Amino acid sequence: MTKARSSLISIDATPYYHCVSRCVRRSFLCGVDESAGKSFEHRRGWIEKRLLALSQAFCVDVCAYAIMSNHYHVVLHINTDKANALSPLEVAERWLAFHQGPTLIQRWLQGGELSDAETARCLEIVECWRGRLTSISWFMRLLNQHIAVEANREDECTGHFWEGRFKSQALLDEKALAAAMAYVDLNPVRAAIAETPEQSEHTSVKARIEVLRKEQATAPFLFPFVGNPREKMPAGLPFRLMDYLELVEWTGRQLRDDKFGHIDKALPPLLERLGLEPDSWLDTCTRIERGNIIGTQTSIQAALPHLKRRRISGLRLPDH
């Protein structure tokens, strides 16, 4: 039975979520369909472009993504501080980048003469839009609807393109966030369609590595790494980029068939700071899609009231 989205997504529980959408038809979302002799590789670009464009309009940051042959993964961050700092005009401009606004709003934006009641109504509409700019449901809707329309047009067919609603998992703490991001970034490596993270096309890890090679500070349109969260830093992921890339590289090596069960003695610093044992970390990175909640026992217990749930149904990580 599907769960109400309010029991899956709550900013009071966590701002971080891992989301997955899968294609419903046998025809590929992306990749190459050998049986049909047709390539859909160009659709990866559709998704990546739309995903990053939406991140610029919405107050939803993209932490990680991987676009596979029949599904895609994203790790998202709800940025309420950014939304609350926007002026009404900025909110309207962001929302109308992807929607056709009502005539009243158009008149308001153009500086037309409005009554007090009309102005109040405009501001009421804009405040509704402000809330939607932090909504993962709206974000995913605009992403999936656009891709479905384009794919149906190209396939010359109608009907459902996606397998029902997107799946979402609440990432309740740093351990869950790091595990989900690494899981997403390593999807092509785990599926044996790429040998290394830097060769994984249409993934966030490749985008971040390419930026490093150009000696730039951070990848465009991706939520930046800002380091240790105990320090006073701007908004961003609570890890150092180099530590995270080292963790992804190390994890990818352990997931290779010829390296299964082998634990390198040189553990990444991030793994040590998170207090995760190597075996526990690797087990987590192969089971991340189980359940709707990921976190330590302590984090899960604290989040249940915010998610309007009584029982734990998710992946529990060690507290220490």
Secondary structure, 3 states (H helix, E strand, C coil): CCCCHHHCCCCCCCCEEEEEEEECCCCCCCCEECCCCEECCHHHHHHHHHHHHHHHHCCEEEEEEEECCCEEEEEEEECHHHHHHCCHHHHHHHHHCCCCCCHHHHHHHCCCCCCHHHHHHHHHHHHHHHHHCCCHHHHHHHHHHHHHHHHHHHHCCCCCCECCCCEEEEECCHHHHHHHHHHHHCHHHHCCCCCCHHHCCCEHHHHHHHHHHCCCCCCCCCCCECCCCCCCCCCCECCCHHHHHHHHHHHHHHHCHHHCCCCCCCCCHHHHHCCCCHHHHHHHCCCCCCCCEEEEHHHHHHHCCCCCCCCCCEEEECCC
